[in-house]
Amino acid sequence: MVSLKSGSRTPWVGLGASVWLQMASGNAFTFPLYSHSLKSVLGFNQSQVTMLGVANDIGENVGIVPGIACNKFPPWVVLLVGALASFFGYGVLWLAVSRTVESLPYWLLWLALFVAASSNAWLGTAVLVTIMRNFPLSRGTVTGIVKGYGGLSAAVYTEIFSMLLHNSSSKLLLFLSLGIPILCIVMMYAVRPCTPASGEDSGEHGHFIFIQAASVVLGLYLLTTTVLDHFFPLSSSVSYTFLVIMVLLLMAPLAIPVKMTLYCSNQSKFGTLGQSVGSTDELVQAGDNVDKTEPLLIPSSSTTNLGSFLESDNVLEVDMLLLAEGEGAVKKKKRRPKRGEDFTFLEALIKADFWLLFLVYFAGVGSGVTVLNNLAQIGIAQGAYDTTILLSLFSFCNFVGRLSGGTVSEHFVRTKTIPRTIWMTFTQIIMIITYLLFASALDGTLYIASAVLGICYGVQFSIMVPTASELFGLKNFGIIFNFMSLGNPLGALLFSGLLAGYLYDNEAAKQHGISCLGPNCFRLTFLALAGVCAVGTVLSLVLTRRIKPVYQMLYAGGSFRLPQCSNH
């Protein structure tokens, strides 16, 4: 039996806690903050540092095991594994950088960074899978929010690094090895499966707007304080005040369940949804004379009734059926799934749409992460020796891309049934222009190009996640989403490790030094990345055309609908 209650506080408590855990799961973005110490303290060359960056990206995105674990264990178990990975991985790196233990072998450091970054996959998977299931009717919106806060994590860590830890790489690694596990232990029990938000709470849209506005304020605040810290010497008291305000802004999403506790939500115009959904043996009454407070049920064997039910204009009935199916109350006959229904991982793996989405995502994030991993060296090569602002700017714009990508795609998919992937197409076209701008190395373009690339990079994340769930369902979403995420480390390996690092070291050797200066350090790399995005753009157009009928089926009438026909 599944109880569907309007205005439940539990999903919102989980969303508030998820913001903090998603922020913690962005610890892989801190690699540029301590990569220079790996190079100077441990004496590595750029290729070695770049390969460590590849370990960072592989660990961050290899989430097949966490995806499987999410279907077998409660979220707190998955979060605990992530906390332990962070403790041991960053702990070993701290021992090396602080010289507490001398002469640790390179392979051990590579493995330690892989384990440390894998905490991202464990934390992020637990958060995203749980929150998507708790808000099945607002997938794009909650994805944009959660992924948006994850995109801000680099700016949060940069603020902590500069104001609290005084630009000490060893202190940062110690902070990561201890702080993340502590946060997980405090928050892990708030992130749990619960009755999905029904969409009937009259204040739900306002709650989302509040959280989005709070995240934008936080992003602007982080960017402003980072710039102030760069240009003006700040006293310890001012720095600590900035950090306290940052923490308060991070707590803003928790104001929603507090408000819902203090002020009871107004009853929905459709009535109170406090009844439970019964077994599938009961019949649904879908006529106009149905009491909307009664359970909305359908016989599992009646495909004719399902089709007529979906053709109903009653949005409440469709959404209630969706929620009931998500909770397992509606069971269907065993057959091959249609796009929009729940696929197993192997069933999804043989679909052309699966691989098209993977390749499009690979082109976008694989090229973008190459710039992120080498952002410090790119800045130095073009004359920006203090790259703190550069990283903070990229982080803020990454956040803007994630938040806006989820929100904008949600609006157009419901009002125009436009597939979300069209926004991947547009942003990859912009990325082509941005890479050419990087390659030109014109004066004054470094920060502009970094900002634009950050936005486009962020959009890729917030579009891929809900698209994968809409095409292949939520049941095995953790595994499918994490396989898609392999596009990030694969791109890092090919474009960052094997291409950018190799070309950089060759150019540095021509200059008879370890560091490379000038536009030639990354010019060929940027031209290659522009070519990758050109291919990604073409594939994205093909994918968008293929799945257009699927979105027309799923979102006919502006509400998520169960599929009633196959479009293979």
Buried (B, 14 or more C-beta within 10 A) or exposed (E): EBEBBBBBBBBBBBBBBBBBBBBBBBBBBBBBBBBBBBBEBBEBBBBBBBBBBBBBBBBBBBBBBBBBBBEEBBBBBBBBBBBBBBBBBBBBBBBBBBEEEEEBEEEEBBBBBBBBBBBBBBBBBBBBBBBBBBBBBBBBBBBBBBBBBBBBBBBBBBBBBBBBBEEBBBBBBBBBBBBBBEBBEEBBEBBBBBBBBBBBBBBBEEBBEBBBEBBBEBBEBBBEBBBEBEEEEBEEEBBEBBBEEBEEBBBBBBBBBBBBEEEEBEBBEBBEBEBEBEEBEEEBBBEEEEEBEEBBBBBBEEEEBBEEBBEBEBBBBBBBBBBBBBBEBBEBEEEEBBBBBBBBBEBBBEBEBBBBBBBBBBBBBBBBBBBBBBBBBBBBBBEBEEBBBBBBBBBBBBBBBBBBBBBBBBEBBBEEBBBBBBBBBEBBBBBBEBBBBBBEBEEEBBBEBBBBBBBBBBBBBBBBBBBBBBBBBBBBBBBBBBBBBBBBBBBBBBBBBBBBBBBBBBBBEEEEEBEBBEBBBBBBBBEBBBBBBBBBBBBBBBBBEBBBBBBBBBBBBEBBBBBBEEBE
